Amino acid sequence: MTHNLKLTIIIIIFLLQGVYTFCQNIQANVYKQDSIIVIGKDTSKGFFHDYILFIPKGTQQNKKTFLLVEPNNTGKLSDSMEIHKKYAIHLASVSSVGNNISTELKIPLLVPVFPRPASKQLTYTHALDRDVILENSAGLKRLDLQLLEMIKDSKNVLKDLNIEVEEKFIMSGFSASGTFINRFSFIHPDKIHALAIGGFNGELMFPQDDLNGIQLKYPIGTADFEELFGKKFDLSSYKSIPQFIYMGELDDNDAVQYDDAYNEEERKIINENIGETVQKRYLECQKVYQQSSINAVFRTYENVGHWTTSMMNLEVIKFFDGQINGK
């Protein structure tokens, strides 16, 4: 799905803690054209990186709507935050399933500018892997909580633009960002209204502590959930999230076999107990989710690899339209 993008880049960097203003001309024009707002990091509020807000043409003011969140996925390692920002802006404004959803449903889209540092090659930030959760450095510590603080901050930004959003938000992601959302949704199921993910290596988190007598720790399962997150896994809330989960039948993009995505122990557990290939794992994950009564719809698309098509985008849009408007 494509659209003619008339993009206004509005760069707003908040250098003063908790203090910002919007020019009257921004308020007057923000709904008449697709617009990008870059909000600077604010460590006092709990987020150590910038985030992007995309507000599509036609977004209505003074009418409650939903915020869409899609984590950034640069697709490569870099210690340059400008590179990650460039990719995040492109994702928000041009190239992503999230941009299609935002544009068609006229809802704001938030994309964080999380790093994926070359100096920490095994810390797969954009997939929210175990290394990220165990990270203690300020900039990388608990990116899931940093994202929640960005979302909280964005609600105030949008409110100043006369755009009010619901307390819960919706999430979309593909490839690493889909994996990020799957894991994020286990940690914070009570925050999400609905989600859609695709192209995630066929590997989903299991809503259980063990499999075949083997303990499943994060990010495979929930065995050490309370130790990592200070709370028990909320299966009831997780079951309540409507999910649209999709894969191309030819998708063989397999991050499981690489050290930056999984360590040797995790890889052995997955390959021997869930599946050695993307498609085998995808089938096994479907069985587990269905047996656990997870509220998920699974779709497989013929003649599609590790990419999305206009038909796939349209079905994701229809899914969210139904969750937002009851259609």
C-alpha positions as CSV (number, residue, x, y, z in Angstrom):
1,M,0.0,0.0,0.0
2,T,1.4,3.4,-1.0
3,H,0.5,7.0,-0.6
4,N,1.8,10.3,-1.8
5,L,3.7,11.6,1.1
6,K,3.8,15.3,1.6
7,L,6.0,15.4,4.6
8,T,6.7,18.3,6.9
9,I,9.7,17.7,9.2
10,I,9.2,19.4,12.4
11,I,12.2,19.0,14.6
12,I,11.5,19.8,18.3
13,I,14.4,19.1,20.6
14,F,13.5,19.5,24.3
15,L,16.7,20.7,26.0
16,L,15.0,22.0,29.1
17,Q,13.7,19.3,31.5
18,G,9.9,19.3,31.4
19,V,9.6,22.6,29.6
20,Y,8.4,22.9,26.0
21,T,6.1,25.1,23.9
22,F,4.5,24.7,20.5
23,C,4.3,27.4,18.0
24,Q,0.8,28.5,16.8
25,N,1.6,27.7,13.2
26,I,2.4,24.1,14.2
27,Q,-1.0,23.7,15.8
28,A,-2.7,25.2,12.8
29,N,-1.0,23.0,10.2
30,V,-0.2,19.7,11.9
31,Y,-3.4,18.0,10.8
32,K,-3.3,19.4,7.2
33,Q,-0.3,17.4,6.2
34,D,1.8,14.4,7.3
35,S,4.1,15.6,10.0
36,I,7.1,14.3,12.0
37,I,8.0,15.5,15.4
38,V,11.3,14.5,17.0
39,I,11.2,14.7,20.7
40,G,14.5,14.8,22.5
41,K,15.6,12.5,25.3
42,D,14.7,13.5,28.8
43,T,16.6,11.5,31.5
44,S,14.6,13.2,34.2
45,K,11.5,11.5,32.8
46,G,13.2,8.1,32.4
47,F,14.0,7.9,28.7
48,F,17.6,8.3,27.5
49,H,16.9,8.5,23.8
50,D,14.8,10.5,21.4
51,Y,11.6,9.3,20.0
52,I,9.6,10.1,16.8
53,L,5.9,11.1,16.5
54,F,4.3,10.7,13.1
55,I,1.0,12.5,12.8
56,P,-0.8,11.7,9.5
57,K,-2.8,14.1,7.5
58,G,-6.4,13.9,8.6
59,T,-5.8,13.2,12.2
60,Q,-8.7,14.6,14.1
61,Q,-8.3,16.9,17.1
62,N,-10.6,16.9,20.1
63,K,-11.5,13.3,19.5
64,K,-10.1,10.4,21.5
65,T,-8.1,7.9,19.5
66,F,-5.4,5.3,19.9
67,L,-1.6,5.8,19.8
68,L,0.2,3.2,17.6
69,V,3.7,2.2,18.8
70,E,6.3,0.5,16.5
71,P,9.8,-0.1,17.9
72,N,12.7,0.9,15.6
73,N,14.7,-1.7,13.7
74,T,17.8,-0.2,12.0
75,G,18.8,-3.6,10.7
76,K,22.5,-3.2,11.4
77,L,24.9,-2.4,14.2
78,S,26.2,1.2,14.6
79,D,27.5,3.4,17.4
80,S,26.1,6.4,15.6
81,M,22.8,7.6,17.0
82,E,22.3,9.7,13.9
83,I,22.1,6.5,11.8
84,H,19.5,5.0,14.1
85,K,17.6,8.3,14.1
86,K,17.6,8.4,10.3
87,Y,16.2,4.9,10.1
88,A,13.6,5.6,12.8
89,I,12.4,8.7,10.9
90,H,12.2,6.7,7.7
91,L,10.3,3.9,9.4
92,A,7.8,6.4,11.0
93,S,7.2,8.5,7.8
94,V,7.8,6.2,4.8
95,S,8.6,2.5,5.2
96,S,6.8,0.3,7.7
97,V,3.6,-1.5,8.3
98,G,3.1,1.0,11.1
99,N,3.2,4.0,8.8
100,N,0.6,2.3,6.6
101,I,-1.6,1.7,9.7
102,S,-1.2,5.2,10.9
103,T,-1.9,6.8,7.6
104,E,-4.9,4.8,6.8
105,L,-6.5,4.9,10.2
106,K,-5.5,8.5,10.9
107,I,-3.8,7.8,14.2
108,P,-0.5,9.0,15.6
109,L,2.5,6.7,15.5
110,L,5.4,6.6,18.0
111,V,8.8,5.2,17.1
112,P,11.6,5.1,19.7
113,V,15.2,5.9,18.6
114,F,16.8,3.1,20.5
115,P,20.5,2.3,19.7
116,R,21.9,-1.0,18.5
117,P,25.5,-0.4,19.4
118,A,28.4,-2.0,17.5
119,S,30.4,-1.7,20.6
120,K,28.0,-4.3,22.2
121,Q,27.4,-6.7,19.4
122,L,25.6,-9.3,21.4
123,T,23.1,-6.8,22.9
124,Y,20.2,-7.0,20.5
125,T,18.4,-4.0,21.7
126,H,15.9,-3.9,18.8
127,A,14.7,-7.4,19.7
128,L,14.7,-6.8,23.5
129,D,16.8,-9.9,24.1
130,R,18.1,-11.2,27.4
131,D,21.3,-9.2,27.2
132,V,19.2,-6.0,27.1
133,I,17.1,-7.0,30.1
134,L,20.3,-7.7,32.1
135,E,22.0,-4.5,30.9
136,N,22.9,-2.0,33.6
137,S,24.2,1.0,31.7
138,A,21.8,4.0,31.9
139,G,21.3,4.3,28.1
140,L,20.4,0.7,27.6
141,K,18.9,-0.4,30.9
142,R,15.3,-1.6,30.7
143,L,14.4,-0.3,27.3
144,D,10.9,-1.6,27.9
145,L,10.5,0.8,30.8
146,Q,12.1,3.6,28.7
147,L,9.5,3.0,26.0
148,L,6.7,3.3,28.5
149,E,8.0,6.6,29.7
150,M,8.2,7.8,26.0
151,I,4.6,6.8,25.6
152,K,3.6,8.6,28.7
153,D,5.4,11.7,27.6
154,S,3.9,11.5,24.1
155,K,0.4,11.7,25.5
156,N,1.2,15.1,26.9
157,V,2.8,16.2,23.7
158,L,-0.3,15.1,21.7
159,K,-2.6,16.6,24.3
160,D,-1.0,20.0,23.7
161,L,-1.8,19.4,20.0
162,N,-5.5,18.7,20.9
163,I,-5.0,15.0,20.2
164,E,-6.1,12.8,23.1
165,V,-5.3,9.1,23.1
166,E,-6.6,6.2,25.1
167,E,-4.7,4.9,28.1
168,K,-3.8,1.6,26.4
169,F,-2.0,1.7,23.1
170,I,-1.7,-0.6,20.0
171,M,1.6,-2.1,18.7
172,S,2.8,-3.2,15.3
173,G,6.2,-4.7,14.3
174,F,8.0,-6.8,11.7
175,S,11.2,-8.8,12.1
176,A,13.2,-7.7,15.1
177,S,10.5,-5.1,16.1
178,G,8.0,-7.9,16.0
179,T,10.1,-9.9,18.4
180,F,10.5,-6.8,20.6
181,I,6.7,-6.5,20.8
182,N,6.1,-10.2,21.5
183,R,8.5,-9.9,24.5
184,F,7.3,-6.5,25.6
185,S,3.7,-7.8,25.6
186,F,4.7,-10.5,28.1
187,I,6.2,-8.0,30.4
188,H,3.5,-5.3,30.1
189,P,0.3,-7.1,28.9
190,D,-2.0,-4.7,30.8
191,K,-0.8,-1.7,28.8
192,I,-1.7,-3.0,25.3
193,H,-5.1,-2.8,23.6
194,A,-4.1,-5.0,20.5
195,L,-0.9,-5.9,18.6
196,A,0.2,-7.3,15.2
197,I,3.6,-8.9,14.5
198,G,5.2,-10.6,11.6
199,G,8.5,-11.9,10.3
200,F,9.7,-12.9,13.8
201,N,11.9,-15.9,12.9
202,G,9.0,-18.2,13.8
203,E,10.0,-18.0,17.5
204,L,7.5,-16.6,20.0
205,M,7.8,-16.5,23.8
206,F,6.0,-19.4,25.4
207,P,3.5,-18.5,28.2
208,Q,4.9,-21.3,30.4
209,D,7.9,-22.1,32.6
210,D,9.1,-25.4,31.1
211,L,8.9,-27.6,28.1
212,N,9.7,-31.3,27.9
213,G,11.1,-31.0,31.5
214,I,13.4,-28.1,30.4
215,Q,13.2,-24.8,32.2
216,L,12.3,-22.0,29.8
217,K,13.9,-18.7,30.9
218,Y,13.4,-15.3,29.2
219,P,13.2,-14.8,26.2
220,I,12.0,-18.4,25.5
221,G,9.5,-18.7,28.4
222,T,8.6,-17.4,31.9
223,A,10.6,-19.5,34.3
224,D,12.7,-16.6,35.7
225,F,10.1,-13.9,35.0
226,E,9.7,-12.8,38.7
227,E,13.4,-12.7,39.2
228,L,14.0,-10.4,36.1
229,F,10.9,-8.2,36.4
230,G,9.9,-8.2,40.0
231,K,6.4,-9.6,39.3
232,K,4.7,-12.7,38.1
233,F,3.8,-13.2,34.5
234,D,0.2,-12.0,34.2
235,L,-1.3,-14.7,32.0
236,S,-4.8,-13.5,32.4
237,S,-4.0,-10.0,31.0
238,Y,-1.9,-11.5,28.3
239,K,-4.8,-13.7,27.1
240,S,-6.9,-10.6,26.8
241,I,-4.8,-9.0,24.1
242,P,-6.1,-9.5,20.6
243,Q,-3.2,-10.5,18.4
244,F,-2.6,-10.7,14.6
245,I,0.4,-12.9,14.0
246,Y,1.6,-13.5,10.5
247,M,4.5,-15.0,8.5
248,G,5.3,-15.6,4.8
249,E,5.5,-19.3,4.0
250,L,8.9,-18.8,2.4
251,D,10.3,-16.8,5.3
252,D,13.6,-18.4,6.3
253,N,15.2,-15.4,8.0
254,D,16.5,-17.3,11.1
255,A,18.0,-15.1,13.8
256,V,17.9,-18.1,16.2
257,Q,21.1,-19.4,14.7
258,Y,23.1,-16.2,15.4
259,D,24.8,-15.2,18.7
260,D,23.5,-11.7,18.8
261,A,19.9,-13.0,19.0
262,Y,20.3,-16.1,21.2
263,N,23.1,-17.6,23.2
264,E,24.3,-21.2,22.8
265,E,22.1,-22.6,25.5
266,E,18.9,-20.8,24.2
267,R,19.7,-21.9,20.7
268,K,20.0,-25.6,21.8
269,I,16.7,-25.5,23.7
270,I,14.9,-23.9,20.7
271,N,16.4,-26.2,18.0
272,E,15.9,-29.4,20.0
273,N,12.5,-28.7,21.5
274,I,10.6,-26.2,19.3
275,G,12.1,-26.5,15.8
276,E,15.3,-26.2,13.8
277,T,13.8,-24.1,11.1
278,V,11.6,-20.9,11.0
279,Q,8.6,-22.6,9.6
280,K,8.7,-25.6,12.0
281,R,9.0,-23.3,15.0
282,Y,6.1,-21.2,13.7
283,L,3.8,-24.2,13.6
284,E,4.9,-25.3,17.1
285,C,4.3,-21.8,18.5
286,Q,0.8,-21.8,17.0
287,K,0.0,-25.0,18.8
288,V,1.3,-23.7,22.1
289,Y,-0.7,-20.4,21.8
290,Q,-3.8,-22.2,20.8
291,Q,-3.5,-24.7,23.7
292,S,-3.0,-21.8,26.1
293,S,-6.1,-20.0,24.8
294,I,-4.1,-17.0,23.7
295,N,-6.3,-14.5,21.8
296,A,-4.3,-14.7,18.6
297,V,-5.2,-15.0,14.9
298,F,-2.4,-16.7,12.8
299,R,-2.0,-16.0,9.1
300,T,0.5,-17.5,6.7
301,Y,0.9,-15.9,3.2
302,E,1.8,-18.0,0.2
303,N,4.8,-17.0,-2.0
304,V,6.0,-14.5,0.6
305,G,9.4,-14.5,2.3
306,H,10.8,-12.1,4.8
307,W,8.9,-9.0,3.6
308,T,5.4,-7.7,3.6
309,T,3.0,-7.1,0.7
310,S,0.1,-4.6,0.2
311,M,-2.3,-7.5,1.0
312,M,-0.6,-8.2,4.3
313,N,-0.6,-4.5,5.2
314,L,-4.2,-4.2,4.4
315,E,-5.2,-7.2,6.5
316,V,-3.2,-5.8,9.5
317,I,-5.0,-2.4,9.0
318,K,-8.4,-4.2,8.9
319,F,-7.4,-6.0,12.1
320,F,-6.6,-2.8,13.9
321,D,-9.7,-1.0,12.5
322,G,-11.8,-3.8,14.0
323,Q,-10.1,-3.4,17.4
324,I,-10.4,0.4,17.3
325,N,-13.8,0.9,15.7
326,G,-15.4,-2.5,16.1
327,K,-15.5,-3.2,12.4
